């Protein structure tokens, strides 16, 4: 069970995207500073590389999930015989044109 002080969540101990980005920002601050020990440099760069890979993987998975959701919605709309986005625009333009001369007040 995760606690408020954990850097991980329910992904089997793997850092989440936000935690990885926070750690990356900290490493960047260290690398930009004047106080980084040369003996630690390679280790920090290696860790940054791991975090970048993790973040890219998370982004890729999220993109795949979003694409799947959009595809599911498109299939759902087509099964319902829904109006395509282009049809909505044409219908709206027709409504606007029909009421252009109407006074609001």
Residue pairs with C-beta under 8 A, 6 or more apart in sequence:
2 8
2 9
2 10
7 15
7 19
7 23
8 14
8 15
8 16
8 19
9 16
14 54
15 23
15 51
15 54
16 58
17 54
17 55
17 58
17 59
20 51
20 54
20 55
20 58
21 51
21 55
23 47
23 51
24 48
24 51
24 52
24 55
27 44
27 47
27 48
27 51
28 48
30 36
30 44
31 41
31 44
31 45
31 48
36 44
83 91
